[in-house]
Amino acid sequence: MKLKNNTILITGGSSGIGLELTRRLHENGNTILICGRSVEKLEFVKKEIPAVQFYPCDLSDPAQRQELYNWVANNHPSCNVLINNAATVHKTNFLADGEMIEKTESEVQTNLMAPIVLSKLFLPMLMKNRDAAIINITTGLIYAPRAVYPIYNATKSGLHAFTRVLRHQLRTEPVKVIEVMMSAVDTPWHQGDPPKVAISPQNAVAEMLHKLEKGKVEIKIGGVKILYMLSRIAPSFAFKKINQL
């Protein structure tokens, strides 16, 4: 994949992995568009990188997903790369949590429905532009779920399946469909309590970009390759180990 002279939309581009992607891809000479729920965080990124363009939105809201697309289509029709990075998670007990239904709705809408809907909305635009790609960020937990995330694992597993099918259906079209399976990364997502095995956002993004340049379409970051192999050989053991972190 060519990593220069693109116009790239990064959802959740104002923090964590998304912010590091924003920085690195801007340094590579790309036009970067980002969205996020926090105007304060978006404005902070704008101060650091004045060339970045941002649009505040909550991707769990169907109307705001459409508004995001409209903003890009009207102001940045050269957009040729969509990175579905935004995600939310609730570390909770399914039985005991009285707000479980509301939390489930939030995670499903943000983590699964938003990438599916944005892919559908953006595909006609992407197909008109050169070097087009959809990049979906998932996780190694699709192979061995963590029990403290009752819904997050399921949403990312769904996105993994959708990405594989979309890649197959678009195999004769001029749009690459890429999945990046992240390992644990030390970002604010972990709310100050990352696993000991977590790698830095800088290392995660550096590995991701290196493998994108090599043309990989399924990219396993950090320890995900080991987790994948372990889940194939001894799935019960892989589940046990991931839940001991």
C-alpha angles and dihedrals in degrees: 000000000000110000099189134078095015130134104228131189112204115189112211088018098151101073144026118353091354092057093049089049089050091053097044097043091047089052088053091062101261129139105243127206119183137183134192144149097252114075088189092058092045091052090049090056090047090056091050094044110023093186092064115102118209141192122194113225144140107233092201087072113081092208092054091050088057091047091052090053091048091052092052094043093050098041107024109027090157089072106134104164128057117190111193098202106137116109141157131205139191119205100208151122112266095211099043101040111097091194094052096118093052091046091049091052091050094050096043093049095045102036102035114012095044095056091045094048095043090049090054094046096046101041096087090052094044092051090058093054130071124252092015123181143169112210118192119195113215132154144247086249088083084079099043116010124217111236094219090066103059096171106022093067091052095049093051092046088053091050090049091054092045091050093052092050093045091051090052094047092048095044092116094041126090094248122096116217112206134180124203114196107202125208119215107304125194100243136130086268087085091054094231096312108089120169115262089247093058116126126210121269088239093058093043094051094042090055091045094052093045091054093044089056089052090056099249115160098188109046121187112196126208113326095356092100090057091046090051093052091045092050090053095048102035112006096175091051091048090052091049094049096047089052093052093063 
